[in-house]
Amino acid sequence: MIIYRVNMNDLSVKKEEVPPEWMHLGGRAFTSAVVAKEVDPACNPMGAKNKLVFAPGLLSGTNAPNSGRMSVGAKSPLTGTIKESNVGGSASQKLGKMNIKGIIIEGQPAGDKYYNLHVDKDGIKIQKETELLGKGNYEVIDTLSKKYGDHIGVITIGQAGEFKMAAGVLEFGDGKGMLDLLNEIKKGTPLGRIIGNGAGFTGKAYGVTRVAVVKNQAIPAYDPRAVKGQGVTYATTTMGADHTAGYAVASNILKVGGFISPLEKEGNIELSRNLQIATAALDSTGLCLFVAFSILDNPDALQAIIDLVNAQYNLNLTGDGFNEMGINVLRTERGFNTAAGFTAKDDQLPEFFSEDFPPHNKTWDFSTEELQQVWNF
């Protein structure tokens, strides 16, 4: 028995021996074992970290009656849980007779190209697909049967499975089209209602995975791969992706209040933590966030703000007390979010930011565990 791994990132196929612990598994037992071991439970089910596993049953390919079922497993985009779909047809029998324990498809191809997999006794070939796009299941099977003969097994995704990384509503850069979409919101059309609910909601409605949101709020202005302190703020702030909640661009790019490299991890968790504390306190004064630029480079400016608050309310706040006010704000907000069901896995950026991007070709490489250090105060 063998396992085939199909890597869609580089369009390669690897043949593996079945590990001893999987030797007596088939169908659902095999797909669930692979998904449980190899798929991050917190991953985006439509993203590159999920895996699609095909496994004939233990008796598939034999003369046992009713043995032609096959399991298809993954993290489900519908439920978010581990999932197995049980399917019939002749494909399971074909795979079983070729002694294929399972086919594990991982990664995602670049661009908008489509591919088919041709499986036979010699292995698996990955081929670019153009002829069958847009055709229904019956037409696909009829076309392939004429090409390869009536004794093949066909697994096909149908038209719905062809929709995908973009929604296809607009071409990127279509400014007029974007303004027209805003009018859809104004009119209250079905499309307008979807868009009006924000980027996260729209992405889910269209099945798009590359949606730059944290806690369902769109990431503004800065790519976190190149401004890592800002990325830490996006990921961990109680507000969702909010650049003003801890404006690390100040030190990462503008070199205000010192300089922390925007391209490396070192120092950026501490930078974001301190800025989030200071911002929470500053937001409590009613002063504009731009005041922070003065505070970061001039200790007397912070003391002047504290003096103003003390004079207004007859208090005796010190710099430490001002800092503690910010900490208390964050603790209160985080306590609410925790009670609302948010966990550490929500303090992370969308997984597609792990891809590099020019000109710096840096990736988002903070683990969820590392990001939780923001809360060490």
N, C-alpha and C positions, 0 to 999 in steps of 0.2 A: 504494500500500500504506500502511496505517496501523497504529498501535499504540494500544491503549486501556490506560490506567492506572486501576485501580479502587482508590480509597483507602477502606478500610473504617474508618479512624479517624473521618472526617467524612462518609462515605457519598457521596463525590463521584466523578465519572468525568471523566477528561481525555483528549482525543484528541490524538495526537502524530504528526508526520511521522517516518518511519523514518530514523534517522541513516545517513549514507553507509556507515559501517563495518558496519552490520547489514543493508544492503539485499539482499545476496546470501546471507543466512543464513536457514535455515528449520529447523523441527523441532528436533532435539537441538542443532544448531549454534547456533540462536537462544536456546533456553532456557539452555544452559550459558554463553553469552556474557553474558546478562543477569545470571544468578546470580553468575558470577565477578566481574562489574563492580560489582554493586549490593548484594550480600548480604555482611555481615560473616562471615567464615569461622568466627569464634568464637562466633557468636550461638546462642541457644537455638532449635533448629529448630522448636519449637512456639510460639515467642514472636513478638512483633510485628515484630521486625527481619528475620525471614525473608520471602521473597517466593515466591508461587506463580505460575509462568509457563506459559501455554498457548500452543502454537505449532503451527499446521498445517505440513506439510512443503512444500518448494518446489514440488512437483507436485500438492499437494492442491487440489482444486477444478477440476482439468483432466480431460481424457479419458484421461490416461495410466492403464493398468491397474494395479490394486493400489496406488493412490496415496492411499488414504483414511486414512493413519496420522497420528496427532498425538502430539506430545511434551508432557509435563507435567514441569516442572523445579522444583527447590527445593534447599535444604539438607535432606538426609534425616533425619527423626527416628529412623530405624532404624539407619543406618550412621554418621551424622554427617558424611558426605561430600557432595560435589556429586552430584546424582542426576537422572536422567531416566527417566520411565516412559513407555513407548510404548504407545499405545492405539488401538484400531480404532473401528468404529462410523461413523456418518454425520456426527458433529459437525465433524470436521476438514474434510470436503468443504464443509460449509455455511460455515465460517469462511473457507476459501480462496476460495470464490465471492464472498464479500463483501469480498475484498481486505484481510482482516485478517491482518497479519503476526504479531501476538501480542497476548495479553491478560495484563497484569501486575497481579496482585492483591497489594496491600501493606497493612500495618497490621492492626489488629484492632478489631472493634466493641466498644463498651462494654457491660457487662451480659451477660445470658444470652439475648439475642435472636439469631434466625437470619434469614438473608437468602438470597434467590435472585437470580441475575443473568439478565435476559432480553436476549438479543442479537439484533438484527435490523439491517436496512439503515439504520435511522435512528440506531443507536447502542446503548448499554447502559443499561438501567434497573435500579436496585437496589430490590428490593422485600422487605418483611418477609415471612418465611415462617412459616406456622403449619399449613397444611393437610397438608403432606407429612411432617411430623416423625414419626419412628418407623416409617415405611414402608420396605419393602425396594425394591431397584432395579426389579424387575418392576412392582410396584404404582405406583411413582413414574412410570415411563415410560407405563404405561397411563393414569394420571390425567392427565398432561400431554398425551398424544396426544388424549384426548377433549376437552381444553380448547382446544388450539391446532391440532389436525389431525395427520395421520399423517406429514407431511413434515418434521417438526422433528428436530433433533438434540438429544440430552439427555446432559448430563454430571452424574452424581449421585454423592454420597459414601457412600450407604448408612447403615445405623444406626450402624456403628462410627465413622464420621466425625463423628457428632453428639455423641459424648462429648467433654467438654472440662473456661480461666483459673483449677474445683472438681471433687472426685471423686464427690460425690453420696452419700457414705456417711452424713454427718451434716449437719444445718443448723448454721450458725455460731452459737455460744452455747449449744448443747445440752450442758449440764454432765453430766446423767445419762448421756446417750449416750456422752460421753467416758469416763466411769468404766466403762461397759459394755465399751468398746473395750479398756480396760486389762485387763479380765477375759479378753478374747480372747487377749491375750498370755499370761496366766497359764495358759489352757487349751491353748495351743499350736495353735490352729486355723490354717488357712491365712491368714485375715485377720490373726490375731494374730502370726503369723510375719512377715508383711509389715510391720506396724506396728513390731514389735520391732526391725527392722533400721534404724529411724530415718526422719526426715522425707524425706531425699533418696531413699532406696530406695522409700518409699511413693509419693512423687510420680511416680517413673518407672513404678512398677507401674500407677498409675492414669492415666498420661498427663497429669499436671497440670504446668503450667509455672510457676505462681506459688508456688514453693517457696523459702522464705527460708533457704537454706543456702550455706555457703562451704566448699569442699573436703569437701562432704557432711555437714558439721556444722551443725545448726540455729542460726540467729541468735537469741540470747536478749535479752529485756528492752527494748532500745532501738531505735527506728527510725533508721537511719543517715542518712536525709535531714534529720533535725532535730538530730542529734548527730554532726556530720561527722567529728570526731576519732575517735569510737567506730567510725564506719563504716570509717575507714582501718585501724583495728586489726582489725576483722572481716575485711576484705579481705586483709590482708597477713600476719597472724600465721601462724607455721608450724603452729599448732594447729588450723586451721579457725576457724570463727566463735566466738571465745572472748572475752567481754567482759573477763575478768580478766587477759588477756595484755597489756593496755595500756589501763587504765581511764580513758579520756579524759573520761568524765563528770565526773571530779573537777574538771578545769579548764573544760570546756565548760559545765557546769551548776552545779556546786557552788562554783566559783570558788576552789578549793583550789589553791595553788601558782600563782596568777595566773589570768588569764581569757583564753581564746581563743574567739571567737564560734563557737557550734555551728552556725550557719546559713550560714557562708561558708567558702570553701576556705582562705583565707589562714591560715597558721600551723598548720594541723591535721596536715599530714604530719610536720612537725618535732615536734609534740606527741606524736603516736602513736609515732614513732621513739624519742624519749627515754623515754617511759613503757614501751615494750616492753623496752628495754635495762635500765631500772631494775627492772622486774618479773622479768625473767629472773634478775637477780642476787639479788633479794629471795627469789624462789622457791628459790634455792640455799641460803639460810640456814635454811629451815624456819620462818621467821616468817610469821604471817598477813598476807595482803595488806592488811588494814586498817591495818597499820603505816605503809603508804605515805602515808596522810593526814598523819601526823606529820612524815614525812620531807619532804614537799613544801613545808610551811610552816615547817619548823624545821631549819636546817642542823645544829644540834647533835645532833638525833635520828639523822641518818645517821651522824655521827661516832661516836655511842654504839654503834651496831650494828657499825661497823667495829672499834671497840675490843673489843667482845665477841668477835668472830671472831678477832682478833689474840691476845687473851688465851687463848682456848680452844686455838688451834693454834700458838701461838708464832710468829705471822707479823708482817709489817710492812706490811700492806695500807694503802694510802691511798685517798682518794676516787676518784682516777683508776683505781687498781687494781680497786676495787669495780666501777666502770663497765666496765672492760675485761673483767671476769669475765662480766658480762651480755652484752657483745658477742660473746664467745667462745661462749657458750651458743647465741645466735641463729645464729652462723655454722655451728656444728656441726649444728643442727637443719635449717637451710636446705640445707646440703650433702647431708644424707640425703634430703630431699624432692626435690632436683634429681636425685639418683641414682635416685629412685623414679619419675621421669618428670614431675614437676611443673614447669611453666614459668610465665612471667609472666602468661599468660592465666588461670591459676588464682588469681592474686592480684587478684580482682575480685569485686564483688557481683553477684547475679542482675540481669539487665537490666531487670526490671520496676520496680526502684527508680529508674529514670530517669523514671518517671511522678511528677507532683507529687501532694501529698496535704495536705489541710487539717490544722491551721489555718495552717501556715506556707507551704504550697504551694511547698515547695522540692523539688528533685530531687537525685539522686545524680549528680554531674557531674565526678567524677575520672576521667581517662583511665587506662588501664592503664600508659601510659608515666609519667604523673605519680606513680602509686602506687609504681612501682619506685624512686623517690627515697627511700623509707623505708630502703632497704638501703645508702644512701650513708653508711657509717660506717667 
